[in-house]
Amino acid sequence: MDYGKSGNPKGGKHEPKNKEGRSKTIAEVAEEARKAKAELLERMKAVAEAKKKG
């Protein structure tokens, strides 16, 4: 019996097991990351300004 032919086909080596989150394009993911970074910088600047003022 050829056990290699039985069962479900193997997934790709570099593919995540879950299919969730694949609906976004690379541009959408990059835009979200850019927005998150901008928000983080704003918060960091606000904290630094608050520390300066005392």
C-alpha positions in Angstrom: 0.0 0.0 0.0 1.3 3.5 -0.9 0.7 5.5 2.2 2.0 8.7 0.5 -1.1 8.8 -1.6 -3.6 8.5 1.3 -5.1 11.3 3.3 -5.3 15.0 2.6 -2.7 16.8 0.4 0.1 18.6 2.2 0.0 22.3 2.4 2.8 24.5 1.1 5.9 24.9 3.3 5.6 28.7 3.7 1.8 28.9 4.0 0.1 29.5 7.3 -2.2 26.8 8.4 -5.1 29.2 8.8 -6.6 30.9 5.8 -7.7 33.9 7.9 -6.3 37.3 7.1 -5.4 36.5 3.5 -8.2 38.7 2.1 -6.1 41.9 2.5 -3.7 43.0 -0.2 -0.1 43.9 0.6 -0.9 47.6 0.0 -3.7 47.4 2.6 -1.5 45.8 5.2 1.3 48.3 4.5 -1.1 51.2 4.9 -2.4 49.8 8.3 1.2 49.5 9.5 2.0 53.0 8.4 -1.1 54.4 10.3 -0.2 52.4 13.4 3.4 53.7 13.4 2.1 57.3 13.0 -0.2 56.9 15.9 2.6 55.4 18.1 4.9 58.3 17.2 2.1 60.8 18.2 1.7 59.1 21.6 5.4 59.0 22.2 5.8 62.7 21.4 2.9 63.6 23.7 4.5 61.6 26.5 7.8 63.2 25.9 6.2 66.7 25.9 4.4 65.9 29.1 7.6 64.9 30.8 9.3 68.1 29.7 6.6 70.2 31.2 6.8 68.4 34.4 
